[in-house]
């Protein structure tokens, strides 16, 4: 994923908190004020379906590599997830 594409889309920082088992979602992007996805979730099942699917992929791939339009795994608990157009 190019940086140019990343700034044209909404990108979410997703943090799986190992201490509380909560999921923290923060939006970064040009249209971030129009999104209602950000916040704290108590389980992955509460996330929007598109985010669940992309996160499932990012949970099993090698960290620090961008994967198409899915995003990037930073480490085992932190991810950048790109919202589909």
MOPAC internal coordinates of N, CA, C and O (Angstrom, degrees):
PM7 1SCF
backbone

  N    0.0000 0     0.00 0     0.00 0    0    0    0
  C    1.4391 1     0.00 0     0.00 0    1    0    0
  C    1.5124 1   108.01 1     0.00 0    2    1    0
  O    1.2310 1   120.64 1   -46.40 1    3    2    1
  N    1.3024 1   116.38 1   133.60 1    3    2    1
  C    1.4551 1   119.59 1   178.94 1    5    3    2
  C    1.5184 1   109.70 1   -84.64 1    6    5    3
  O    1.2310 1   121.14 1   -21.97 1    7    6    5
  N    1.3281 1   115.42 1   158.03 1    7    6    5
  C    1.4567 1   119.54 1   176.43 1    9    7    6
  C    1.5239 1   110.55 1   -63.64 1   10    9    7
  O    1.2310 1   120.85 1   145.63 1   11   10    9
  N    1.3222 1   115.98 1   -34.37 1   11   10    9
  C    1.4604 1   120.02 1   179.03 1   13   11   10
  C    1.5240 1   110.34 1   -60.43 1   14   13   11
  O    1.2310 1   120.28 1   133.27 1   15   14   13
  N    1.3278 1   117.07 1   -46.73 1   15   14   13
  C    1.4621 1   120.32 1   178.60 1   17   15   14
  C    1.5160 1   110.49 1   -64.32 1   18   17   15
  O    1.2310 1   120.62 1   139.91 1   19   18   17
  N    1.3227 1   116.41 1   -40.09 1   19   18   17
  C    1.4542 1   120.86 1  -178.33 1   21   19   18
  C    1.5250 1   111.04 1   -59.33 1   22   21   19
  O    1.2310 1   119.81 1   142.89 1   23   22   21
  N    1.3201 1   117.96 1   -37.11 1   23   22   21
  C    1.4519 1   120.12 1  -178.21 1   25   23   22
  C    1.5198 1   112.53 1   -83.14 1   26   25   23
  O    1.2310 1   119.33 1   167.10 1   27   26   25
  N    1.3324 1   118.89 1   -12.90 1   27   26   25
  C    1.4516 1   121.50 1   176.19 1   29   27   26
  C    1.5233 1   111.96 1   -86.69 1   30   29   27
  O    1.2310 1   120.03 1   161.99 1   31   30   29
  N    1.3131 1   117.55 1   -18.01 1   31   30   29
  C    1.4574 1   122.76 1  -178.64 1   33   31   30
  C    1.5240 1   109.71 1  -111.16 1   34   33   31
  O    1.2310 1   121.39 1   -16.02 1   35   34   33
  N    1.3321 1   114.94 1   163.98 1   35   34   33
  C    1.4545 1   118.52 1   168.92 1   37   35   34
  C    1.5125 1   108.13 1   -79.24 1   38   37   35
  O    1.2310 1   121.09 1   -49.28 1   39   38   37
  N    1.3011 1   115.52 1   130.72 1   39   38   37
  C    1.4516 1   122.03 1   177.87 1   41   39   38
  C    1.5186 1   106.63 1  -119.63 1   42   41   39
  O    1.2310 1   120.94 1   -42.00 1   43   42   41
  N    1.3170 1   115.81 1   138.00 1   43   42   41
  C    1.4600 1   121.14 1  -177.22 1   45   43   42
  C    1.5189 1   110.12 1  -114.13 1   46   45   43
  O    1.2310 1   121.14 1   -47.76 1   47   46   45
  N    1.3154 1   115.43 1   132.24 1   47   46   45
  C    1.4574 1   119.53 1   169.52 1   49   47   46
  C    1.5173 1   105.51 1   -88.49 1   50   49   47
  O    1.2310 1   120.99 1   -58.29 1   51   50   49
  N    1.3109 1   115.72 1   121.71 1   51   50   49
  C    1.4646 1   121.90 1  -179.34 1   53   51   50
  C    1.5190 1   107.36 1  -115.24 1   54   53   51
  O    1.2310 1   120.99 1   -55.93 1   55   54   53
  N    1.3249 1   115.72 1   124.07 1   55   54   53
  C    1.4687 1   121.03 1  -179.89 1   57   55   54
  C    1.5228 1   108.51 1  -121.21 1   58   57   55
  O    1.2310 1   120.98 1   -59.12 1   59   58   57
  N    1.3207 1   115.73 1   120.88 1   59   58   57
  C    1.4657 1   122.00 1   176.30 1   61   59   58
  C    1.5253 1   106.99 1   -91.40 1   62   61   59
  O    1.2310 1   120.47 1   -76.61 1   63   62   61
  N    1.3106 1   116.71 1   103.39 1   63   62   61
  C    1.4651 1   121.00 1  -176.32 1   65   63   62
  C    1.5281 1   109.80 1   -74.87 1   66   65   63
  O    1.2310 1   119.80 1   -67.37 1   67   66   65
  N    1.3310 1   117.99 1   112.63 1   67   66   65
  C    1.4631 1   120.08 1  -177.14 1   69   67   66
  C    1.5326 1   113.50 1   -71.27 1   70   69   67
  O    1.2310 1   120.25 1   160.29 1   71   70   69
  N    1.3187 1   117.12 1   -19.71 1   71   70   69
  C    1.4671 1   120.27 1  -179.22 1   73   71   70
  C    1.5212 1   112.23 1   -81.24 1   74   73   71
  O    1.2310 1   120.11 1   141.37 1   75   74   73
  N    1.3293 1   117.40 1   -38.63 1   75   74   73
  C    1.4658 1   120.79 1  -176.47 1   77   75   74
  C    1.5301 1   113.06 1  -108.33 1   78   77   75
  O    1.2310 1   120.15 1   170.28 1   79   78   77
  N    1.3445 1   117.31 1    -9.72 1   79   78   77
  C    1.4637 1   123.33 1  -175.46 1   81   79   78
  C    1.5261 1   112.48 1    62.53 1   82   81   79
  O    1.2310 1   120.01 1  -161.47 1   83   82   81
  N    1.3270 1   117.59 1    18.53 1   83   82   81
  C    1.4630 1   122.38 1   175.14 1   85   83   82
  C    1.5228 1   109.49 1   -91.20 1   86   85   83
  O    1.2310 1   121.12 1   -21.51 1   87   86   85
  N    1.3115 1   115.47 1   158.49 1   87   86   85
  C    1.4550 1   121.91 1   177.75 1   89   87   86
  C    1.5241 1   107.60 1  -114.22 1   90   89   87
  O    1.2310 1   120.63 1   -58.14 1   91   90   89
  N    1.3238 1   116.41 1   121.86 1   91   90   89
  C    1.4620 1   122.50 1   179.49 1   93   91   90
  C    1.5206 1   108.10 1  -101.73 1   94   93   91
  O    1.2310 1   120.46 1   -54.25 1   95   94   93
  N    1.3233 1   116.73 1   125.75 1   95   94   93
  C    1.4586 1   122.12 1  -177.62 1   97   95   94
  C    1.5250 1   108.91 1  -122.25 1   98   97   95
  O    1.2310 1   120.86 1   -54.46 1   99   98   97
  N    1.3375 1   115.96 1   125.54 1   99   98   97
  C    1.4619 1   122.07 1   176.78 1  101   99   98
  C    1.5177 1   108.58 1  -126.44 1  102  101   99
  O    1.2310 1   120.37 1   -45.05 1  103  102  101
  N    1.3267 1   116.90 1   134.95 1  103  102  101
  C    1.4578 1   121.30 1  -179.34 1  105  103  102
  C    1.5192 1   110.62 1   -96.10 1  106  105  103
  O    1.2310 1   121.56 1   -40.87 1  107  106  105
  N    1.3331 1   114.61 1   139.13 1  107  106  105
  C    1.4550 1   122.78 1   174.07 1  109  107  106
  C    1.5208 1   105.84 1  -131.27 1  110  109  107
  O    1.2310 1   120.13 1   -55.72 1  111  110  109
  N    1.3073 1   117.37 1   124.28 1  111  110  109
  C    1.4580 1   119.90 1   178.68 1  113  111  110
  C    1.5016 1   111.86 1   161.20 1  114  113  111
  O    1.2310 1   121.27 1    -8.87 1  115  114  113
  N    1.3128 1   115.18 1   171.13 1  115  114  113
  C    1.4616 1   121.75 1  -177.23 1  117  115  114
  C    1.5280 1   112.20 1   -62.62 1  118  117  115
  O    1.2310 1   119.87 1   147.22 1  119  118  117
  N    1.3177 1   117.85 1   -32.78 1  119  118  117
  C    1.4634 1   121.40 1  -176.39 1  121  119  118
  C    1.5171 1   112.21 1  -106.80 1  122  121  119
  O    1.2310 1   120.14 1  -154.39 1  123  122  121
  N    1.3169 1   117.34 1    25.61 1  123  122  121
  C    1.4611 1   120.49 1  -173.96 1  125  123  122
  C    1.5197 1   113.51 1   -63.53 1  126  125  123
  O    1.2310 1   119.71 1   152.93 1  127  126  125
  N    1.3283 1   118.15 1   -27.07 1  127  126  125
  C    1.4610 1   120.19 1  -179.93 1  129  127  126
  C    1.5168 1   112.33 1   -72.93 1  130  129  127
  O    1.2310 1   120.43 1   161.78 1  131  130  129
  N    1.3352 1   116.78 1   -18.22 1  131  130  129
  C    1.4619 1   121.52 1  -179.18 1  133  131  130
  C    1.5243 1   113.00 1   -91.81 1  134  133  131
  O    1.2310 1   119.83 1  -178.25 1  135  134  133
  N    1.3248 1   117.94 1     1.75 1  135  134  133
  C    1.4617 1   120.38 1  -175.92 1  137  135  134
  C    1.5281 1   110.65 1  -100.66 1  138  137  135
  O    1.2310 1   121.35 1   -30.01 1  139  138  137
  N    1.3156 1   115.02 1   149.99 1  139  138  137
  C    1.4617 1   120.14 1   176.20 1  141  139  138
  C    1.5269 1   111.00 1  -120.05 1  142  141  139
  O    1.2310 1   120.56 1  -161.15 1  143  142  141
  N    1.3308 1   116.53 1    18.85 1  143  142  141
  C    1.4629 1   121.79 1  -176.30 1  145  143  142
  C    1.5285 1   111.73 1   -84.36 1  146  145  143
  O    1.2310 1   119.51 1   151.09 1  147  146  145
  N    1.3087 1   118.54 1   -28.91 1  147  146  145
  C    1.4616 1   121.28 1  -176.20 1  149  147  146
  C    1.5202 1   112.67 1   -63.95 1  150  149  147
  O    1.2310 1   121.07 1   -24.91 1  151  150  149
  N    1.3246 1   115.56 1   155.09 1  151  150  149
  C    1.4511 1   121.25 1   178.33 1  153  151  150
  C    1.5141 1   111.72 1   137.18 1  154  153  151
  O    1.2310 1   121.30 1    17.85 1  155  154  153
  N    1.3125 1   115.13 1  -162.15 1  155  154  153
  C    1.4659 1   121.60 1  -179.71 1  157  155  154
  C    1.5245 1   108.29 1  -114.42 1  158  157  155
  O    1.2310 1   121.29 1   -48.74 1  159  158  157
  N    1.3361 1   115.14 1   131.26 1  159  158  157
  C    1.4603 1   122.31 1  -179.59 1  161  159  158
  C    1.5206 1   108.68 1  -118.14 1  162  161  159
  O    1.2310 1   120.63 1   -34.07 1  163  162  161
  N    1.3255 1   116.40 1   145.93 1  163  162  161
  C    1.4636 1   119.39 1  -178.59 1  165  163  162
  C    1.5224 1   113.13 1   -88.42 1  166  165  163
  O    1.2310 1   120.08 1   168.09 1  167  166  165
  N    1.3473 1   117.45 1   -11.91 1  167  166  165
  C    1.4664 1   120.34 1   176.92 1  169  167  166
  C    1.5211 1   109.72 1  -157.15 1  170  169  167
  O    1.2310 1   121.00 1   -19.10 1  171  170  169
  N    1.3122 1   115.69 1   160.90 1  171  170  169
  C    1.4596 1   121.00 1   178.05 1  173  171  170
  C    1.5267 1   110.50 1   -63.66 1  174  173  171
  O    1.2310 1   119.89 1   147.70 1  175  174  173
  N    1.3088 1   117.81 1   -32.30 1  175  174  173
  C    1.4588 1   121.72 1  -179.23 1  177  175  174
  C    1.5281 1   112.38 1   -63.50 1  178  177  175
  O    1.2310 1   119.55 1   159.69 1  179  178  177
  N    1.3287 1   118.46 1   -20.31 1  179  178  177
  C    1.4656 1   121.54 1   178.62 1  181  179  178
  C    1.5278 1   112.55 1   -81.25 1  182  181  179
  O    1.2310 1   120.17 1   162.63 1  183  182  181
  N    1.3332 1   117.27 1   -17.37 1  183  182  181
  C    1.4610 1   120.97 1   179.22 1  185  183  182
  C    1.5259 1   109.80 1   -67.98 1  186  185  183
  O    1.2310 1   119.61 1   -24.31 1  187  186  185
  N    1.3354 1   118.35 1   155.69 1  187  186  185
  C    1.4667 1   119.50 1   173.35 1  189  187  186
  C    1.5295 1   110.28 1   -57.79 1  190  189  187
  O    1.2310 1   120.61 1   -29.83 1  191  190  189
  N    1.3196 1   116.44 1   150.17 1  191  190  189
  C    1.4636 1   121.93 1  -176.33 1  193  191  190
  C    1.5205 1   111.83 1   -55.23 1  194  193  191
  O    1.2310 1   119.66 1   135.57 1  195  194  193
  N    1.3301 1   118.25 1   -44.43 1  195  194  193
  C    1.4611 1   121.19 1  -178.64 1  197  195  194
  C    1.5247 1   111.01 1   -61.28 1  198  197  195
  O    1.2310 1   120.20 1   143.27 1  199  198  197
  N    1.3305 1   117.22 1   -36.73 1  199  198  197
  C    1.4562 1   119.90 1  -179.92 1  201  199  198
  C    1.5311 1   110.61 1   -73.45 1  202  201  199
  O    1.2310 1   119.95 1   142.67 1  203  202  201
  N    1.3194 1   117.71 1   -37.33 1  203  202  201
  C    1.4682 1   121.54 1   176.09 1  205  203  202
  C    1.5283 1   110.06 1   -58.43 1  206  205  203
  O    1.2310 1   120.54 1   134.40 1  207  206  205
  N    1.3302 1   116.57 1   -45.60 1  207  206  205
  C    1.4683 1   121.10 1  -177.61 1  209  207  206
  C    1.5225 1   111.51 1   -65.06 1  210  209  207
  O    1.2310 1   120.17 1   136.14 1  211  210  209
  N    1.3104 1   117.27 1   -43.86 1  211  210  209
  C    1.4657 1   120.68 1  -179.46 1  213  211  210
  C    1.5172 1   111.04 1   -70.14 1  214  213  211
  O    1.2310 1   120.34 1   141.66 1  215  214  213
  N    1.3019 1   116.95 1   -38.34 1  215  214  213
  C    1.4583 1   120.80 1   178.26 1  217  215  214
  C    1.5255 1   110.70 1   -65.82 1  218  217  215
  O    1.2310 1   119.92 1   143.32 1  219  218  217
  N    1.3251 1   117.75 1   -36.68 1  219  218  217
  C    1.4667 1   121.49 1   177.92 1  221  219  218
  C    1.5230 1   110.52 1   -59.59 1  222  221  219
  O    1.2310 1   120.37 1   139.72 1  223  222  221
  N    1.3263 1   116.90 1   -40.28 1  223  222  221
  C    1.4604 1   120.71 1   177.95 1  225  223  222
  C    1.5251 1   109.95 1   -67.77 1  226  225  223
  O    1.2310 1   120.56 1   132.71 1  227  226  225
  N    1.3182 1   116.53 1   -47.29 1  227  226  225
  C    1.4648 1   120.75 1  -175.76 1  229  227  226
  C    1.5283 1   113.18 1   -67.26 1  230  229  227
  O    1.2310 1   120.40 1   157.44 1  231  230  229
  N    1.3187 1   116.84 1   -22.56 1  231  230  229
  C    1.4720 1   120.43 1   177.84 1  233  231  230
  C    1.5276 1   112.71 1   -69.64 1  234  233  231
  O    1.2310 1   119.90 1   159.63 1  235  234  233
  N    1.3345 1   117.80 1   -20.37 1  235  234  233
  C    1.4660 1   120.06 1  -174.69 1  237  235  234
  C    1.5253 1   114.19 1  -113.69 1  238  237  235
  O    1.2310 1   120.00 1  -178.05 1  239  238  237
  N    1.3247 1   117.60 1     1.95 1  239  238  237
  C    1.4568 1   119.67 1  -178.44 1  241  239  238
  C    1.5228 1   111.28 1   -99.49 1  242  241  239
  O    1.2310 1   121.62 1   -11.71 1  243  242  241
  N    1.3205 1   114.50 1   168.29 1  243  242  241
  C    1.4633 1   121.35 1   178.88 1  245  243  242
  C    1.5267 1   109.52 1   -67.83 1  246  245  243
  O    1.2310 1   119.92 1   -44.95 1  247  246  245
  N    1.3434 1   117.75 1   135.05 1  247  246  245
  C    1.4677 1   120.71 1  -179.62 1  249  247  246
  C    1.5292 1   112.66 1   -68.23 1  250  249  247
  O    1.2310 1   122.05 1   -19.87 1  251  250  249
  N    1.3295 1   113.67 1   160.13 1  251  250  249
  C    1.4663 1   124.19 1   173.51 1  253  251  250
  C    1.5187 1   115.04 1    66.29 1  254  253  251
  O    1.2310 1   120.38 1  -154.05 1  255  254  253
  N    1.3247 1   116.88 1    25.95 1  255  254  253
  C    1.4569 1   121.92 1   173.66 1  257  255  254
  C    1.5257 1   106.84 1  -130.59 1  258  257  255
  O    1.2310 1   120.48 1   -48.13 1  259  258  257
  N    1.3488 1   116.69 1   131.87 1  259  258  257
  C    1.4568 1   119.49 1   175.86 1  261  259  258
  C    1.5129 1   109.15 1   -74.30 1  262  261  259
  O    1.2310 1   120.76 1   -43.25 1  263  262  261
  N    1.3305 1   116.16 1   136.75 1  263  262  261
  C    1.4594 1   122.23 1  -179.71 1  265  263  262
  C    1.5218 1   109.49 1  -116.20 1  266  265  263
  O    1.2310 1   121.67 1   -86.78 1  267  266  265
  N    1.3309 1   114.40 1    93.22 1  267  266  265
  C    1.4524 1   120.82 1   176.36 1  269  267  266
  C    1.5072 1   112.14 1    48.99 1  270  269  267
  O    1.2310 1   120.96 1    47.89 1  271  270  269
  N    1.3036 1   115.76 1  -132.11 1  271  270  269
  C    1.4546 1   120.95 1   179.53 1  273  271  270
  C    1.5213 1   112.34 1   -91.96 1  274  273  271
  O    1.2310 1   119.90 1  -171.40 1  275  274  273
  N    1.3275 1   117.80 1     8.60 1  275  274  273
  C    1.4535 1   120.51 1  -179.94 1  277  275  274
  C    1.5153 1   112.05 1   -79.06 1  278  277  275
  O    1.2310 1   120.32 1   134.34 1  279  278  277
  N    1.3210 1   117.00 1   -45.66 1  279  278  277
  C    1.4509 1   121.19 1  -178.30 1  281  279  278
  C    1.5086 1   111.27 1   133.55 1  282  281  279
  O    1.2310 1   121.30 1    36.83 1  283  282  281
  N    1.3233 1   115.13 1  -143.17 1  283  282  281
  C    1.4545 1   120.45 1  -173.77 1  285  283  282
  C    1.5224 1   109.85 1  -148.56 1  286  285  283
  O    1.2310 1   120.88 1   -41.49 1  287  286  285
  N    1.3146 1   115.92 1   138.51 1  287  286  285
  C    1.4577 1   122.49 1   171.63 1  289  287  286
  C    1.5266 1   107.16 1   -89.98 1  290  289  287
  O    1.2310 1   120.33 1   -58.44 1  291  290  289
  N    1.3217 1   116.97 1   121.56 1  291  290  289
  C    1.4608 1   120.87 1   178.90 1  293  291  290
  C    1.5281 1   109.83 1   -85.81 1  294  293  291
  O    1.2310 1   120.57 1   131.35 1  295  294  293
  N    1.2965 1   116.51 1   -48.65 1  295  294  293
  C    1.4603 1   123.96 1   173.85 1  297  295  294
  C    1.5215 1   107.19 1  -156.04 1  298  297  295
  O    1.2310 1   119.75 1    13.07 1  299  298  297
  N    1.3173 1   118.09 1  -166.93 1  299  298  297
  C    1.4727 1   118.76 1  -173.98 1  301  299  298
  C    1.5271 1   113.84 1   -69.58 1  302  301  299
  O    1.2310 1   120.07 1   167.77 1  303  302  301
  N    1.3424 1   117.47 1   -12.23 1  303  302  301
  C    1.4578 1   120.45 1  -179.10 1  305  303  302
  C    1.5244 1   114.76 1  -120.84 1  306  305  303
  O    1.2310 1   119.31 1   169.67 1  307  306  305
  N    1.3185 1   118.91 1   -10.33 1  307  306  305
  C    1.4659 1   121.91 1  -175.35 1  309  307  306
  C    1.5197 1   111.29 1  -123.47 1  310  309  307
  O    1.2310 1   121.38 1   -42.16 1  311  310  309
  N    1.3442 1   114.97 1   137.84 1  311  310  309
  C    1.4603 1   121.00 1  -175.38 1  313  311  310
  C    1.5163 1   110.00 1  -144.81 1  314  313  311
  O    1.2310 1   120.52 1   -29.75 1  315  314  313
  N    1.3397 1   116.61 1   150.25 1  315  314  313
  C    1.4428 1   123.91 1   165.85 1  317  315  314
  C    1.5253 1   105.48 1  -105.35 1  318  317  315
  O    1.2310 1   119.74 1   -58.66 1  319  318  317
  N    1.3123 1   118.10 1   121.34 1  319  318  317
  C    1.4621 1   122.65 1  -177.69 1  321  319  318
  C    1.5229 1   108.29 1  -118.30 1  322  321  319
  O    1.2310 1   120.41 1   -53.83 1  323  322  321
  N    1.3449 1   116.81 1   126.17 1  323  322  321
  C    1.4540 1   122.27 1  -179.28 1  325  323  322
  C    1.5178 1   109.44 1   -91.27 1  326  325  323
  O    1.2310 1   121.08 1   -49.67 1  327  326  325
  N    1.3185 1   115.54 1   130.33 1  327  326  325
  C    1.4682 1   120.86 1   177.78 1  329  327  326
  C    1.5186 1   109.49 1   -74.89 1  330  329  327
  O    1.2310 1   119.58 1   -45.86 1  331  330  329
  N    1.3303 1   118.41 1   134.14 1  331  330  329
  C    1.4658 1   120.12 1   178.52 1  333  331  330
  C    1.5243 1   110.27 1   -67.13 1  334  333  331
  O    1.2310 1   121.33 1   -28.41 1  335  334  333
  N    1.3214 1   115.06 1   151.59 1  335  334  333
  C    1.4866 1   121.10 1   179.22 1  337  335  334
  C    1.4842 1   111.04 1   -74.32 1  338  337  335
  O    1.2310 1   120.10 1   180.00 1  339  338  337

